[in-house]
Amino acid sequence: MPTLVLKNVPADLLERLSARAAANRRGVDEETLAVLDEALHARAGATPAAPPAAATADWRRLVGKWSDGDESAGLAAEIQRRRTRGRKVDL
């Protein structure tokens, strides 16, 4: 996958980006890509990918829908654990 390097990022911009990343439970790199994706889709008039809050809401609607015999809350927790690569998540 190609790499993008940003130089001379103003400190206040990096602070705001870091705060947004933390709020969305993402790293700064992931958040930067999300911001770019949203901005480019907005310019093109398209709808960007669902934000993490929407994905979490979708997961919560699915809890209890599994019928494979495993506890659905445990499955949801496992999905979240793997998705966040070990970072602590409080839902």
C-alpha positions in Angstrom: 0.0 0.0 0.0 1.4 3.5 -0.8 2.6 5.7 2.0 1.9 9.4 2.5 4.2 11.6 4.7 3.0 14.9 6.0 5.7 17.5 7.0 5.4 20.7 9.0 2.0 19.9 10.6 1.0 22.7 12.9 0.9 21.7 16.5 -2.7 22.8 17.0 -3.8 20.8 14.0 -2.1 17.7 15.3 -3.7 18.2 18.7 -7.1 18.4 17.2 -6.5 15.4 15.0 -5.2 13.4 18.0 -8.3 14.3 20.0 -10.6 13.3 17.1 -8.7 10.0 16.7 -9.1 9.3 20.4 -12.8 10.1 20.3 -13.2 7.7 17.4 -10.9 5.0 19.0 -8.5 5.2 16.1 -4.8 6.0 15.7 -3.7 9.3 14.2 -2.8 7.6 10.9 -6.3 6.0 10.7 -8.0 9.2 11.6 -6.0 11.2 9.0 -7.2 8.8 6.3 -10.8 9.0 7.5 -10.7 12.9 7.4 -9.2 12.8 3.9 -11.8 10.3 2.8 -14.7 12.3 4.2 -13.3 15.6 2.7 -12.9 14.0 -0.8 -16.3 12.3 -0.7 -17.9 15.6 0.4 -16.3 17.4 -2.6 -17.5 14.7 -4.9 -21.0 14.8 -3.4 -20.7 11.1 -2.3 -21.3 9.6 1.1 -18.2 8.6 3.0 -17.8 5.3 4.8 -19.8 4.9 8.0 -18.1 6.5 11.0 -17.2 4.3 13.9 -20.2 5.4 16.0 -22.5 4.2 13.2 -20.6 0.9 13.0 -20.9 0.5 16.8 -24.6 1.2 16.6 -25.0 -1.4 13.9 -23.1 -4.0 16.0 -25.4 -3.2 19.0 -28.4 -3.8 16.8 -26.9 -7.2 15.8 -26.2 -8.3 19.4 -28.6 -11.2 20.2 -29.2 -12.1 16.5 -26.6 -14.9 16.2 -28.0 -18.4 16.3 -24.9 -20.5 16.4 -25.1 -21.4 20.1 -22.3 -19.0 21.3 -23.2 -16.1 23.6 -23.8 -13.1 21.4 -22.4 -10.6 23.9 -19.2 -12.7 23.9 -19.0 -12.7 20.1 -19.5 -9.0 20.0 -16.8 -8.5 22.6 -14.4 -10.7 20.6 -15.1 -8.8 17.4 -14.4 -5.5 19.2 -11.3 -6.9 20.8 -9.9 -8.0 17.5 -11.0 -4.9 15.6 -9.2 -2.5 18.0 -6.0 -4.6 18.1 -5.9 -4.8 21.8 -6.6 -1.3 22.8 -9.0 -0.9 25.7 -12.5 0.0 24.6 -15.3 1.1 27.0 -18.7 0.7 25.4 
